[in-house]
Amino acid sequence: VLGRIRRTIVANENLSTNAHNVKIMVENGSVTLRGPVKSEQEKSWIQNATTQAANGYRVVNQLEITPG
């Protein structure tokens, strides 16, 4: 699951470097996302991509928007 999520995120060339490097933790049926992203759009795109890639897992989005 972790590899599938990471590949999906890295494959999107429109995301910032920070978004490509978000922390992804898979534990006990849930996926936690942590780290900085540049916009609400990136945050929601990563959330949606993770939800699809980790079908059946609960997604905990702790991404922080830090523009610039």
Sequence and secondary structure as in RCSB ss.txt:
>XXXX:A:sequence
VLGRIRRTIVANENLSTNAHNVKIMVENGSVTLRGPVKSEQEKSWIQNATTQAANGYRVVNQLEITPG
>XXXX:A:secstr
 HHHHHHHHHH TTS HHHHT EEEEETTEEEEEEEES HHHHHHHHHHHHHHTTTSEEEEEEEE   
